[in-house]
Amino acid sequence: MKRMNAICKRDAEGGLLMHILHRILVHLPGDVPASEGESRREYLERIRFYAEVETEEFYETAYDWRETATAGRWRSEYPENVLLGSEDGGMLLRELKEIQESQALEIEYCMDTLTKCFGDQLSGIISGIQKGAMDGSPMQISHAFLLKKMAKLLDGEYFYDSCFYDTAKYTARLDESTMREIQEKPQDWALVFFDHHF
């Protein structure tokens, strides 16, 4: 199981480029209902555009630039960057399950790292990070980052490492009630794939 669907490589100057596949969930009847006489291509474009507009406000928290016309570096895996639940409900559910698992693994990684260093009490973790911050230890700054990242994932804040956003519920958290809604009516949902850079 993957912790994150990411690609890292160096640019011409040797700097690290980081790309992560982000999946944007769209509730079709409520947000982008089908229009009579509209072609499939036009409908997919409206869904893609809606997902793009709904996530623009997250510039500098979820991306510094992004590819939205296609799935970018994941184009071969997702030749169309809009997946309709009405066309492949099974794939939609598999993608969403992968998101849940990936986020759970990120939280588990953060928690394991912190508890190995500071014990399993929140007060011990905070105390250890505060002591390290006063000493200027770069390792403690890394630990503070892990605590912050874990809290963001648990809270459903949309940021670079969440890799997912639900435009209907305005959250990056994919809970079981949403999964049940999608299982019951996959035709009401679409997933849009964007290549985010940070």
N, C-alpha and C positions, 0 to 999 in steps of 0.2 A: 504494500500500500504506500502511495506517495504522500509526503507531507505537503508538497506544493507543486503545482504544474508550472515550473519556471525554466527559463533559458538564460544563462549567463555567458557573456563572451566579452572580449576586449575590443575597444574601438581602435582606430588607427594610431591614436596617441597613447594607447596602453591602458586607458580608463576602462572600468568595468561597466558594461551595459547589462541591465537587468530587465527582463521581460517576463510578465506573468499573465497567464490566460485568466480573464475575468468573465464570469457568466452572470448575465443580467436577466432576472425573471420578470416576465410581463404577464399580467392578467388581461386576457384579450377582451372579454365582454365588457369589463368595466373601463378599460383604458384605451383599447384600440379595436373597437368592434369592426367586423368585416363590412365593407360597403358593397352594395349591389352593383354588379357589372365590373367590379374591380378585378384586374388580373392577379394571379398568384404573385407574380413578380412585384407588382405595385403594392400588394398587401405586405409582403415581406419587407419591402423598403420602408413602409410606414411604421412597421413594428421596430425595425432597426433604428430608424430615426427617433422614435419615441424613447427607446432605451438610451440612445446617445444624449438626448436633451435632458432626460430625467437624472442622468449621472454627471452632467456638466459641472454642477456645483462642487463636485469632489476633486476638481483640479487642484493639485498640490497635496492632496491627502491620499487619493487613490491612484494618481498618475501625474506625470509631468508632461507627457504626450502619449497619444494612443492611436492605434489603427482601429477605425470603426466601420469602414466600408467592407472590410473582410475580416477574417479571424487572424490576419497578419501571419506571424510565424507558425501558426497552427492551421493555416489554409489547407494543407493537404489532408489533415484530419477532419476539418470542418469546411468543405468546399463552399457551402452556404453558411453564413454566420448567423442565420436564424433557424432554429429548430422548432417546428410546430408540434405540439403534443398531439394534435389531430392526425398527423402523418406518421409519427413514431413515438407513441406514448411510452414504450419500453425504454427507448434511448433517453428520453426526457427524464424518466425516473432514475435510470442508471447514472446520468450526469449529476442529478441532484443528490443522490446517495454518495457519490464521490466527493461532492462539496462538503456534505456533513462529515464524512470520514476524514477528509483533509483538515477541516477546521478542528475536529476533535484531536487529531494527531498534533496539530500545532499547539493547542492548549496543553495537551499531555507533555509534549516536549518542554514547554516553558515551565510547567509545574515540576517535572522531574528534575530539571536543571536547578531550579530554585531550592527545592527540598533537599537535594544532595548537598548543597552548599550551606543552607541555613536551617534545616529541619522542617518539619511539616506544620509548624504553627505560623500563622500569618504574622503575628507580632514578632517572631524571630526573624522572618524574612525581611520585614520592614526595618527592624533594628539593624540587621546585618547590612542592608543596603545603605541606610543612613550613616553608619559608621564608616563604611567604605567611601561614601561620597565626601565625608569630611576629610578623609585621608587623601582624596584625589585619585583613588585607585581606579584605573580604567576598567578593571574587571567588574567593579561594583556598578559602574555606569551601564555596562552590558546587562547586568542583572536587573537594574531598574528598567531597562528597555524591555526585557522579557516579561516583567510584571505588568508593565503598561500594555504590551501587546496582548497578553492573556486577558486582561481586563477589557480591552476593546473588543476582542473576539466574543467574550462572554456577554458583553453588553449589546452586541449587534451593530457596533459602529462600522461604517463602511470606510475602509482604508486599503492601502496597497496590499497587505497580506491577507485580507479577508477573502479576496478573489470572487466575491459573490455579492449581489445586491438584489433585493426584492422590491420592485417599484410599487407594488400594491400596498405593502406594509411598511415601506420606508426603513428597511433594516437589512443588515448583512447577516443576520442570524436566520438559519433555516431550521425551524422547529418542527416537531412531529405533527402539530395541527395543520401547518401548511402542507406538509407531505401528504397527509390524509386528504386534504382538499384536492390536491393534484392527482392522487390515485383515483379518487372518485370521478373527476372530470378532467382528464388530461387534455381534452380538446379545448379547454378554456385557457390554456397556458402556452407560452412560448419562452424559449431560452435563447438569448442573444450572446454571441461570443465576441469579445473584444480583446485585442492585444495591448496590454498596458505596459508602459515603460516607467521606471522610477529610478 
